[in-house]
Each structure stands twice: as C-alpha cells, then as structure tokens.
Amino acid sequence: MAANTQTITQTQVKVGYETSKFALGAGIASAAMIGLWATACMASALFSTGLGGTLKALFIVITGN
C-alpha cells in the first residue's frame, strides 16, 4: 500500500508541475504578443502623426489636458 500511495503522490506532483509550466508558458506568450502589438501601434502612431503629434497625444492621455 505504501508503494501505491507514493506513486499517486508522484503523479499528482507531475500533473501540478506540468499544469503550472503550461500556464506560465501561455502567460509569457500572451505578454510577448501584447508587447509586439503595442510596439506596432506605437510605430503606426509615429508614422501617421510624427514624433511631435505622438508626444502631444501621450501627454494628453497621461494628464487628461
């Protein structure tokens, strides 16, 4: 019976480890995709309004004025 309990415990530990490993990987991938999207949006804003317009818009967004 002790061997059976040890096997169940090891299996539970492996399942928990694999689940957390997957969740961490999914979170990292999501953060990377969000970062790339934000960079693309910032580049688009720079190309369409120029540096001055982008900085003015950022200032307005941050301060509300």
JOVENBEL-V709937 format. One record per pair of residues at least 4 apart in sequence whose C-alpha atoms are under 7 Angstrom apart, sorted by sequence separation. I is the first residue (numbers start at 1). GAP is how many residues later the second one is. D is the distance in Angstrom with one decimal. If there is no record, write none. Layout:
i=(I:I)
gap=(GAP:GAP)
d=(D:D)
//
This chain:
i=(1:2:3:4:5:6:7:8:9:10:11:12:13:14:15:16:17:18:19:20:21:22:23:24:25:26:27:28:29:30:31:32:33:34:35:36:37:38:39:40:41:42:43:44:45:46:49:50:51:52:53:54:55:56:57:58:59:60:46:49:60:46:45)
gap=(4:4:4:4:4:4:4:4:4:4:4:4:4:4:4:4:4:4:4:4:4:4:4:4:4:4:4:4:4:4:4:4:4:4:4:4:4:4:4:4:4:4:4:4:4:4:4:4:4:4:4:4:4:4:4:4:4:4:5:5:5:8:9)
d=(6.4:6.2:6.3:6.3:6.2:6.2:6.1:6.1:6.2:6.2:6.2:6.1:6.1:6.0:6.0:6.2:6.0:6.1:6.2:6.0:6.2:6.1:6.1:6.2:6.1:6.1:6.1:6.2:6.2:6.2:6.1:6.2:6.2:6.1:6.2:6.2:6.2:6.1:6.2:6.1:6.2:6.2:6.2:6.1:5.9:4.7:5.1:6.2:6.1:6.1:6.1:6.1:6.1:6.2:6.1:6.1:6.0:5.0:5.6:6.1:5.1:6.0:6.3)
//
